[in-house]
Amino acid sequence: MKRFYSLLLLPMALLTGCRASPQINVLGSFFPAWMLSIGIGVVGTLLLRRLFVRTRLEPHLGLVPLVYFCLWVLLTLACWLVFFRV
C-alpha cells in the first residue's frame, strides 16, 4: 500500500517547480499572455498580407493558406519569446 501512495505523490513532487503563466492586466481583468501573443500574431499576419498584395508578391507564394498559417505561428511565437520569456 505504501508503494501505491508513493506513486501517487511522485507527480506532485515533480510539479513543484512549475510557475503560473504570465498574466496581463487589461482594464482590471487579467488575461493570459498567450492570448495577447495570438492577437499580435493575427494582426501582424494581416498587415503582412496587405504588404504582400501591394507589392504583388502574393501570387508567387505557392500554398497561400500554409504560408499565412506559418507566418502567424512565427509571429505569435516570436512575440511570446520577446515579451513574455519566463
Buried (B, 14 or more C-beta within 10 A) or exposed (E): EEEEEEEEEEEEEEEEEEEEEBBEEEEEEEEBBBEBBBEBBEEBBEEBBEEBEEEEEBEEBEEEEEBBEEBBEEBBEBBBEEEBEE
